[in-house]
Amino acid sequence: MEKNNARPQRKPRRKVCMFCVDRAEKIDYKDIAKLRKCMTDRAKILPRRVTGTCAFHQRELTTAIKRARHIALLPYTAD
């Protein structure tokens, strides 16, 4: 009944914000490649816990994705 694992469990590494690493002051809504990394294949915005983005940049990211959708650079939904 007891589980006796040979190896102790390690804590997963904390994800770091990709925008903080790049020292980005603003997230550009025209940079589609960077915005696509933070979206699913169904064009949904991924949450912070999945991407590791900090709260400040997550708010900017959401605004940038919505702006890009509005001017048809990104889709609202998947095809």
Stockholm file with secondary structure:
# STOCKHOLM 1.0

chainA/1-79         MEKNNARPQRKPRRKVCMFCVDRAEKIDYKDIAKLRKCMTDRAKILPRRVTGTCAFHQRELTTAIKRARHIALLPYTAD
#=GR chainA/1-79 SS CCCCCSSCCCCCCCCCCHHHHTTCSSCCTTCHHHHHTTBCTTSCBCCHHHHCCCHHHHHHHHHHHHHHHHTTSSCSSCC
#=GC SS_cons        CCCCCSSCCCCCCCCCCHHHHTTCSSCCTTCHHHHHTTBCTTSCBCCHHHHCCCHHHHHHHHHHHHHHHHTTSSCSSCC
//
